[in-house]
Each structure stands twice: as C-alpha cells, then as structure tokens.
Amino acid sequence: MIDLTESIHAQKGTCQANISLSGWLEVMVGNYFVRGEGAATKDFHWLTIYYDADIDTQYEAVETVSANIVAYVSSDYRWSFVLDRHIQKFQKDTADYGICHISISDFAQELLYCSRVDMLPREFSGIVWIEDDFMNDENIAFDFESFSLIDEGVPYLNPRHFSVAQLVAVMGSRNPQKEL
C-alpha cells in the first residue's frame, strides 16, 4: 500500500520546461497523447497520459483507450501516478518538469491509503472521506450518517484503501470538466 499523504509530500524538482507537457510529449517525444491540458477551466484537474510505442505518429494517432493510459499528471505538474512498467521512460521524458512521480502497478487496484487527510494540499480539499468498511464487516458498528451520504450518491473515498482511478474520478466530480 502507498500512503498518499507521504507520497505527495515527497521532494520534487522545479519545472525547467518552457513548453506545455502536451506539446513536449506529443510533438517532441512522440507516441503520447495528453488529454485535459489547455481545458477551459483553470481549476486543478488530472491530465490523462496515453502512450503507444507501436504506432507511426506520422500516420496514426495514439488511441485514447484505457489500455494506453500510462500516467495521470496533476494539471499543475506537481504529481503524477505512473504505471510501474512505464516509470523509467516517463521520468526520462518528463525530467524538465520537476514532477513528483508515484509509481503504481495498477490504476484500478486499491493500492493507496491516506494516513493524514488533514495534511493533504488544498488541491485535495473537498474530497469526502468515508470509512465504509462497516458495510462489509459486521464487527464494525454501522455508521448511519455515512451510509446516508453513500445512499445519496455522494462521491467519496475510503481513506483506508482506494485506487488512482477512484481518486481521479472523485476529484473530477468536483470539477465541471468531469471526464479528462
């Protein structure tokens, strides 16, 4: 398990790049597509990074399918979640951006937890945190207030276990862009 609180406070460099991440990855490096950059909103959101080494970008575009997602990068270039199998290449390709890369084996698997919700940066404020384990464990007292929020369909994360995909979706639900 990876502690989100510790990971996002990890040391990062300063951005030395003079071109947008999408411009750099799509044009200069190649075989990438960046979804979400240059969006109408200035609000914090996650960029979805797609990569396909097997295409000829002179004739083909990188397909925006889940199998090609290699990273999620914060719109301010502070953090990224990168698939383990792509981390070395992505670190090299984005070296000038000073991004704090968090290596992850699977975006859908609940590999993250948050030990200190109160220590998260402001970009993470507004996330509703509900320890929903009471719904699957009869040894935990039923939390009627939390269940009411869950029943209303309020987007939330369980601080004890969540996935990158869940984090991106919940944070996107606070943003009018929704799907990036």
Salt bridges, closest charged atoms under 4 A:
ASP76 OD2 - ARG78 NH1 3.97
ASP93 OD2 - LYS89 NZ 2.77
GLU110 OE1 - HIS161 ND1 2.70
ASP118 OD2 - ARG116 NH2 2.63
GLU123 OE2 - ARG78 NH1 2.86
GLU123 OE2 - ARG122 NH2 3.98
GLU131 OE1 - ARG160 NE 2.70
ASP133 OD1 - HIS161 NE2 2.74
